Every structure is written in structure tokens, then in C-alpha cells.
Amino acid sequence: MNVGLRQLRAFLAVAKHGSFSRAAEEVAVSQSAVSFSVQQLESELGLRLLDRTTRQVKLTAVG
């Protein structure tokens, strides 16, 4: 397993704010970089951590 600090910080910021754009502001990277980091984390863990819709982001039971 190769989980990095960047992926964990991105995930925690999204979980905290419920928004990729606000998470991006917190960790000072682009929204797409946050999204990519979370996707990498989910892929590495083999789990879906977030439920994404066009309006909101929520944690899954695992997340």
C-alpha cells in the first residue's frame, strides 16, 4: 500500500468541508488536484470513501 500524506490531507479536507473546491483552498492546490488525490487514495485502498453528486459530497460508511 502506497498512501501518501498529500492524499490523506486532501481526503480530510474534503470530508471536513463537504466540497472539493473548499478543500482545495484549504490545502492550497487546484480542485482537480484534490479530486485526483482522493481518487488515488480510493484506488490504493480499494474502497469508495466519498459519495459524489453534482451538488454535494458525503462520506460513505467506510469513509
N, C-alpha and C positions, 0 to 999 in steps of 0.2 A: 504494500500500500504506500502510495506516494502523495500524501495530503500535505499541502503547504500552508504556511501561515497566511498568505495572501488569500487563498480560497476560504479559509476559516473566517478571516476578518470580513470578507465580502458577504459570506453567508450570515454571520451575526448581525451585520449592519442591515441586511435585507429583512431578517427576522425582527429586528428592533423597530424598523421604520415601516415595514409592510410595503415598501416601494423600492424599486431598483434605482430610480433617479435620486431619491433622498439618500439611499445607501451610497451611491456614487459620490455625492457631495461629502459625506462623512469620511470616506476613505480616500478621497481626492484622486479619483480616476474616472474614466468615462463610464457611462451607463452600460455600454456594450462590454467593457472590460469586467464589470461586476457580473453581468449575465454570464459571460464566458467562464469566469472563475467559479461561479455556482454550478454551472453545467459540468465543469471539470470535477468538482468535488462530488457531485451526484454520480458521475460516471465512475470515479475511483472507488466510491463506497458501494456502488451497485444499488443505490436507493434513491427514491424520489423524496427530496426534503421539502419542496415547496409546491403548492398548487398555484398555478398561474392562470389568471383570466385577463381579459382586456382591461378590467377595472381594478383588480386587486391581486395581492399576493398573500397567501396564507400558508402557515406551516402545515405539513402533513402530520399525522400521528407520530411518525418516525422522526420528523424534523423537530 
